Amino acid sequence: MKKTIDEKLFVGRPFPASLMNAQKSFMESNQQMENDETFQKFLADNNLENKRTALIVSGEDSFMYWYGVLANSKDVKVPTGLMKFDLPKAEVEEEEQENQNLVFFNLPLTSTVSTFVKKVMDNGVKVYQNLGDSDTPYMVWDLNMDTKKLTQDFYLKASE
């Protein structure tokens, strides 16, 4: 479903494509973040313990995988050891999945990305062959562990 979403602040860490494991997953990177005291303290301090987000930023030749959380406020203080990524107000194609949990983020990226992009294309959205050619080369998977709802946003174009 196409919709316009407000700008968002992602807080976490980036991991290059070279850190994918043999199963094409970032399971070890995700676990490293889950075991990170700075990340856990940030989640607790900002009442985000039951939220997790993955961000994929496509480039010309590769991509960067980010694991962390969408912050509630643009004014949030990002602690040393974590990084922030400002996502623009944008038109997105959004899909929701029920009954999801943290395991989703450990699935092979080759299947989760291709499945999501196929859904987007099935909805009539034209997608660049190389996702990095887009002005908004972002995919966001946002999990609410309380409701077990996973919201997937495919950025189409930035809004004014």
Secondary structure, DSSP 8 states (H G I E B T S, - for coil): -EEEE--EEEEEEEEEGGG--TTS--HHHHHHHHT-HHHHHHHHHTT-TTEEEEEEEE-SS-EEEEEEEEES-TT----TT-EEEEE-SEEEEEEEESS--GGGGGS-HHHHHHHHHHHHHHTT----SSGGGSSS-EEEEEEETTTTEEEEEEEEEE--
